[in-house]
Amino acid sequence: MDMMAMVGTVLAAQQGALQSQVSATVMKQNMDAEKSAVLTILGAGQPSPANVGAGIGNNLNITA
């Protein structure tokens, strides 16, 4: 095997490793976005003020 073929093989291997790393990063970002969408749909976390009834969040009289 001549020197240029070996260099080409090494460069191809490096390119394959880089593609794998980029695809893993993109896949993780997509999974994080899907998780966020599911949590939003399920209403997890902080309750939204848009989902509470009328009068909730107004001043409370505690002098009784």
MOPAC internal coordinates of N, CA, C and O (Angstrom, degrees):
PM7 1SCF
backbone

  N    0.0000 0     0.00 0     0.00 0    0    0    0
  C    1.4479 1     0.00 0     0.00 0    1    0    0
  C    1.5237 1   107.47 1     0.00 0    2    1    0
  O    1.2310 1   121.13 1   -51.58 1    3    2    1
  N    1.3068 1   115.44 1   128.42 1    3    2    1
  C    1.4622 1   117.98 1  -177.95 1    5    3    2
  C    1.5291 1   111.11 1   -81.53 1    6    5    3
  O    1.2310 1   120.84 1    -9.83 1    7    6    5
  N    1.3017 1   116.00 1   170.17 1    7    6    5
  C    1.4602 1   122.39 1  -173.01 1    9    7    6
  C    1.5278 1   112.12 1   -63.65 1   10    9    7
  O    1.2310 1   119.17 1   139.36 1   11   10    9
  N    1.3144 1   119.19 1   -40.64 1   11   10    9
  C    1.4667 1   121.76 1  -177.78 1   13   11   10
  C    1.5275 1   111.13 1   -67.01 1   14   13   11
  O    1.2310 1   120.29 1   145.43 1   15   14   13
  N    1.3093 1   117.06 1   -34.57 1   15   14   13
  C    1.4620 1   119.73 1   177.36 1   17   15   14
  C    1.5197 1   110.29 1   -66.57 1   18   17   15
  O    1.2310 1   120.14 1   140.68 1   19   18   17
  N    1.3159 1   117.33 1   -39.32 1   19   18   17
  C    1.4636 1   120.69 1   178.15 1   21   19   18
  C    1.5289 1   111.20 1   -66.48 1   22   21   19
  O    1.2310 1   120.78 1   139.30 1   23   22   21
  N    1.3371 1   116.12 1   -40.70 1   23   22   21
  C    1.4671 1   120.13 1   177.94 1   25   23   22
  C    1.5234 1   109.48 1   -63.55 1   26   25   23
  O    1.2310 1   120.16 1   137.49 1   27   26   25
  N    1.3114 1   117.29 1   -42.51 1   27   26   25
  C    1.4614 1   121.28 1   178.55 1   29   27   26
  C    1.5173 1   111.74 1   -62.19 1   30   29   27
  O    1.2310 1   120.65 1   140.39 1   31   30   29
  N    1.3294 1   116.37 1   -39.61 1   31   30   29
  C    1.4591 1   120.77 1   179.03 1   33   31   30
  C    1.5278 1   111.00 1   -65.22 1   34   33   31
  O    1.2310 1   120.42 1   136.86 1   35   34   33
  N    1.3210 1   116.80 1   -43.14 1   35   34   33
  C    1.4683 1   120.77 1   179.26 1   37   35   34
  C    1.5301 1   110.40 1   -64.64 1   38   37   35
  O    1.2310 1   120.16 1   137.02 1   39   38   37
  N    1.3260 1   117.29 1   -42.98 1   39   38   37
  C    1.4628 1   120.24 1   179.19 1   41   39   38
  C    1.5190 1   111.31 1   -64.53 1   42   41   39
  O    1.2310 1   119.90 1   140.98 1   43   42   41
  N    1.3217 1   117.80 1   -39.02 1   43   42   41
  C    1.4642 1   121.09 1   177.83 1   45   43   42
  C    1.5262 1   110.78 1   -64.68 1   46   45   43
  O    1.2310 1   120.58 1   140.61 1   47   46   45
  N    1.3269 1   116.50 1   -39.39 1   47   46   45
  C    1.4622 1   119.85 1   178.18 1   49   47   46
  C    1.5233 1   110.98 1   -65.73 1   50   49   47
  O    1.2310 1   120.17 1   139.39 1   51   50   49
  N    1.3242 1   117.27 1   -40.61 1   51   50   49
  C    1.4600 1   120.61 1   177.91 1   53   51   50
  C    1.5257 1   111.23 1   -64.66 1   54   53   51
  O    1.2310 1   120.55 1   139.95 1   55   54   53
  N    1.3165 1   116.55 1   -40.05 1   55   54   53
  C    1.4556 1   120.51 1   178.97 1   57   55   54
  C    1.5314 1   110.58 1   -65.05 1   58   57   55
  O    1.2310 1   120.45 1   139.14 1   59   58   57
  N    1.3168 1   116.74 1   -40.86 1   59   58   57
  C    1.4617 1   120.56 1   177.34 1   61   59   58
  C    1.5175 1   112.03 1   -62.73 1   62   61   59
  O    1.2310 1   120.60 1   139.80 1   63   62   61
  N    1.3194 1   116.46 1   -40.20 1   63   62   61
  C    1.4700 1   120.44 1   178.22 1   65   63   62
  C    1.5260 1   110.60 1   -65.42 1   66   65   63
  O    1.2310 1   120.47 1   139.72 1   67   66   65
  N    1.3265 1   116.71 1   -40.28 1   67   66   65
  C    1.4629 1   120.52 1   179.03 1   69   67   66
  C    1.5278 1   110.56 1   -65.46 1   70   69   67
  O    1.2310 1   120.26 1   138.07 1   71   70   69
  N    1.3282 1   117.10 1   -41.93 1   71   70   69
  C    1.4663 1   120.20 1   178.05 1   73   71   70
  C    1.5250 1   110.85 1   -62.23 1   74   73   71
  O    1.2310 1   120.17 1   139.74 1   75   74   73
  N    1.3097 1   117.28 1   -40.26 1   75   74   73
  C    1.4625 1   120.56 1   178.38 1   77   75   74
  C    1.5215 1   110.89 1   -64.13 1   78   77   75
  O    1.2310 1   120.32 1   139.01 1   79   78   77
  N    1.3161 1   116.99 1   -40.99 1   79   78   77
  C    1.4582 1   120.86 1  -179.88 1   81   79   78
  C    1.5268 1   110.70 1   -65.99 1   82   81   79
  O    1.2310 1   120.21 1   137.09 1   83   82   81
  N    1.3265 1   117.21 1   -42.91 1   83   82   81
  C    1.4642 1   120.90 1   179.47 1   85   83   82
  C    1.5224 1   110.24 1   -65.52 1   86   85   83
  O    1.2310 1   120.01 1   137.46 1   87   86   85
  N    1.3312 1   117.59 1   -42.54 1   87   86   85
  C    1.4636 1   119.74 1  -179.21 1   89   87   86
  C    1.5301 1   111.28 1   -66.17 1   90   89   87
  O    1.2310 1   119.98 1   143.90 1   91   90   89
  N    1.3178 1   117.65 1   -36.10 1   91   90   89
  C    1.4643 1   120.11 1   176.95 1   93   91   90
  C    1.5269 1   110.95 1   -65.70 1   94   93   91
  O    1.2310 1   120.38 1   140.19 1   95   94   93
  N    1.3139 1   116.89 1   -39.81 1   95   94   93
  C    1.4624 1   120.79 1   178.65 1   97   95   94
  C    1.5229 1   111.10 1   -65.16 1   98   97   95
  O    1.2310 1   120.51 1   135.18 1   99   98   97
  N    1.3280 1   116.63 1   -44.82 1   99   98   97
  C    1.4665 1   120.71 1   179.62 1  101   99   98
  C    1.5223 1   110.34 1   -65.06 1  102  101   99
  O    1.2310 1   120.12 1   139.90 1  103  102  101
  N    1.3187 1   117.37 1   -40.10 1  103  102  101
  C    1.4591 1   120.69 1   179.66 1  105  103  102
  C    1.5325 1   110.64 1   -63.93 1  106  105  103
  O    1.2310 1   119.99 1   139.37 1  107  106  105
  N    1.3257 1   117.63 1   -40.63 1  107  106  105
  C    1.4618 1   120.51 1   178.14 1  109  107  106
  C    1.5203 1   110.91 1   -64.44 1  110  109  107
  O    1.2310 1   120.17 1   138.28 1  111  110  109
  N    1.3293 1   117.27 1   -41.72 1  111  110  109
  C    1.4574 1   120.36 1   178.26 1  113  111  110
  C    1.5253 1   110.75 1   -63.15 1  114  113  111
  O    1.2310 1   120.03 1   139.99 1  115  114  113
  N    1.3230 1   117.54 1   -40.01 1  115  114  113
  C    1.4580 1   120.98 1   178.11 1  117  115  114
  C    1.5226 1   111.31 1   -65.15 1  118  117  115
  O    1.2310 1   120.42 1   138.95 1  119  118  117
  N    1.3296 1   116.80 1   -41.05 1  119  118  117
  C    1.4635 1   119.69 1   178.65 1  121  119  118
  C    1.5203 1   111.21 1   -65.61 1  122  121  119
  O    1.2310 1   120.22 1   141.81 1  123  122  121
  N    1.3372 1   117.18 1   -38.19 1  123  122  121
  C    1.4659 1   120.59 1   177.38 1  125  123  122
  C    1.5255 1   110.79 1   -64.52 1  126  125  123
  O    1.2310 1   120.52 1   140.49 1  127  126  125
  N    1.3408 1   116.61 1   -39.51 1  127  126  125
  C    1.4608 1   120.35 1   179.05 1  129  127  126
  C    1.5266 1   110.49 1   -66.90 1  130  129  127
  O    1.2310 1   120.06 1   139.43 1  131  130  129
  N    1.3225 1   117.49 1   -40.57 1  131  130  129
  C    1.4660 1   120.79 1   178.16 1  133  131  130
  C    1.5255 1   110.52 1   -64.88 1  134  133  131
  O    1.2310 1   120.31 1   139.04 1  135  134  133
  N    1.3384 1   117.01 1   -40.96 1  135  134  133
  C    1.4569 1   120.65 1   178.22 1  137  135  134
  C    1.5196 1   110.41 1   -61.12 1  138  137  135
  O    1.2310 1   120.79 1   136.55 1  139  138  137
  N    1.3207 1   116.10 1   -43.45 1  139  138  137
  C    1.4539 1   120.11 1   179.13 1  141  139  138
  C    1.5226 1   111.12 1   -62.82 1  142  141  139
  O    1.2310 1   120.29 1   139.38 1  143  142  141
  N    1.3216 1   117.06 1   -40.62 1  143  142  141
  C    1.4659 1   120.50 1   179.33 1  145  143  142
  C    1.5185 1   111.12 1   -64.55 1  146  145  143
  O    1.2310 1   120.49 1   137.92 1  147  146  145
  N    1.3266 1   116.68 1   -42.08 1  147  146  145
  C    1.4697 1   120.16 1   179.61 1  149  147  146
  C    1.5183 1   110.73 1   -65.19 1  150  149  147
  O    1.2310 1   120.14 1   136.32 1  151  150  149
  N    1.3299 1   117.34 1   -43.68 1  151  150  149
  C    1.4616 1   120.14 1   178.92 1  153  151  150
  C    1.5253 1   111.18 1   -63.57 1  154  153  151
  O    1.2310 1   120.39 1   144.33 1  155  154  153
  N    1.3154 1   116.87 1   -35.67 1  155  154  153
  C    1.4600 1   120.13 1   177.40 1  157  155  154
  C    1.5224 1   110.56 1   -65.71 1  158  157  155
  O    1.2310 1   120.83 1   136.19 1  159  158  157
  N    1.3406 1   116.01 1   -43.81 1  159  158  157
  C    1.4664 1   120.56 1   179.98 1  161  159  158
  C    1.5283 1   110.49 1   -64.20 1  162  161  159
  O    1.2310 1   120.37 1   139.06 1  163  162  161
  N    1.3215 1   116.89 1   -40.94 1  163  162  161
  C    1.4609 1   120.73 1  -178.79 1  165  163  162
  C    1.5261 1   112.48 1   -75.84 1  166  165  163
  O    1.2310 1   120.44 1   166.36 1  167  166  165
  N    1.3087 1   116.77 1   -13.64 1  167  166  165
  C    1.4541 1   120.25 1   179.36 1  169  167  166
  C    1.5061 1   113.31 1    77.08 1  170  169  167
  O    1.2310 1   119.89 1  -154.85 1  171  170  169
  N    1.3092 1   117.81 1    25.15 1  171  170  169
  C    1.4635 1   121.28 1   179.59 1  173  171  170
  C    1.5254 1   109.65 1   -72.19 1  174  173  171
  O    1.2310 1   121.27 1   -24.37 1  175  174  173
  N    1.2919 1   115.18 1   155.63 1  175  174  173
  C    1.4579 1   119.94 1   177.39 1  177  175  174
  C    1.5109 1   111.28 1    90.73 1  178  177  175
  O    1.2310 1   120.75 1    36.12 1  179  178  177
  N    1.2935 1   116.17 1  -143.88 1  179  178  177
  C    1.4604 1   121.62 1  -177.29 1  181  179  178
  C    1.5295 1   110.24 1   -69.56 1  182  181  179
  O    1.2310 1   120.22 1   -45.04 1  183  182  181
  N    1.3294 1   117.19 1   134.96 1  183  182  181
  C    1.4620 1   118.58 1   175.40 1  185  183  182
  C    1.5266 1   110.25 1   -69.69 1  186  185  183
  O    1.2310 1   121.16 1   -39.31 1  187  186  185
  N    1.2894 1   115.38 1   140.69 1  187  186  185
  C    1.4497 1   120.23 1  -179.53 1  189  187  186
  C    1.5241 1   110.02 1   -82.60 1  190  189  187
  O    1.2310 1   119.64 1   -43.22 1  191  190  189
  N    1.3304 1   118.29 1   136.78 1  191  190  189
  C    1.4625 1   119.92 1   176.61 1  193  191  190
  C    1.5262 1   112.09 1   -62.14 1  194  193  191
  O    1.2310 1   119.47 1   160.04 1  195  194  193
  N    1.3146 1   118.62 1   -19.96 1  195  194  193
  C    1.4610 1   120.82 1  -179.69 1  197  195  194
  C    1.5209 1   111.45 1   -73.51 1  198  197  195
  O    1.2310 1   120.00 1   163.34 1  199  198  197
  N    1.3347 1   117.61 1   -16.66 1  199  198  197
  C    1.4558 1   120.36 1  -175.14 1  201  199  198
  C    1.5316 1   113.67 1  -100.98 1  202  201  199
  O    1.2310 1   119.78 1  -176.34 1  203  202  201
  N    1.3189 1   118.03 1     3.66 1  203  202  201
  C    1.4599 1   119.90 1  -178.25 1  205  203  202
  C    1.5202 1   109.76 1   -97.91 1  206  205  203
  O    1.2310 1   121.20 1   -18.90 1  207  206  205
  N    1.3321 1   115.30 1   161.10 1  207  206  205
  C    1.4527 1   120.43 1  -177.56 1  209  207  206
  C    1.5162 1   112.78 1   -74.57 1  210  209  207
  O    1.2310 1   121.44 1    -9.01 1  211  210  209
  N    1.3212 1   114.85 1   170.99 1  211  210  209
  C    1.4586 1   120.98 1   179.37 1  213  211  210
  C    1.5293 1   109.92 1   -64.77 1  214  213  211
  O    1.2310 1   120.03 1   -40.46 1  215  214  213
  N    1.3132 1   117.54 1   139.54 1  215  214  213
  C    1.4488 1   122.48 1   177.80 1  217  215  214
  C    1.5096 1   114.28 1    89.07 1  218  217  215
  O    1.2310 1   119.75 1   167.65 1  219  218  217
  N    1.2883 1   118.09 1   -12.35 1  219  218  217
  C    1.4621 1   120.89 1   178.74 1  221  219  218
  C    1.5280 1   108.23 1   -75.66 1  222  221  219
  O    1.2310 1   120.96 1   -48.64 1  223  222  221
  N    1.3007 1   115.77 1   131.36 1  223  222  221
  C    1.4520 1   120.44 1   179.47 1  225  223  222
  C    1.5137 1   113.51 1    97.17 1  226  225  223
  O    1.2310 1   120.54 1   176.54 1  227  226  225
  N    1.3184 1   116.58 1    -3.46 1  227  226  225
  C    1.4715 1   119.62 1   176.69 1  229  227  226
  C    1.5211 1   108.83 1   -76.81 1  230  229  227
  O    1.2310 1   120.97 1    -4.34 1  231  230  229
  N    1.3174 1   115.75 1   175.66 1  231  230  229
  C    1.4652 1   120.67 1   179.80 1  233  231  230
  C    1.5223 1   110.40 1   -64.25 1  234  233  231
  O    1.2310 1   121.45 1   -35.85 1  235  234  233
  N    1.3189 1   114.83 1   144.15 1  235  234  233
  C    1.4613 1   121.10 1  -179.45 1  237  235  234
  C    1.5163 1   109.64 1  -112.32 1  238  237  235
  O    1.2310 1   120.81 1   -51.46 1  239  238  237
  N    1.3240 1   116.06 1   128.54 1  239  238  237
  C    1.4610 1   120.77 1   179.25 1  241  239  238
  C    1.5291 1   108.58 1   -89.70 1  242  241  239
  O    1.2310 1   120.19 1   -67.94 1  243  242  241
  N    1.3310 1   117.23 1   112.06 1  243  242  241
  C    1.4552 1   121.36 1  -177.11 1  245  243  242
  C    1.5232 1   111.88 1  -111.53 1  246  245  243
  O    1.2310 1   119.85 1  -158.89 1  247  246  245
  N    1.3451 1   117.89 1    21.11 1  247  246  245
  C    1.4612 1   121.26 1  -176.80 1  249  247  246
  C    1.5102 1   113.07 1   -89.85 1  250  249  247
  O    1.2310 1   118.82 1  -170.52 1  251  250  249
  N    1.3020 1   119.86 1     9.48 1  251  250  249
  C    1.4630 1   123.08 1  -174.77 1  253  251  250
  C    1.4966 1   113.27 1   -69.81 1  254  253  251
  O    1.2310 1   120.10 1   180.00 1  255  254  253

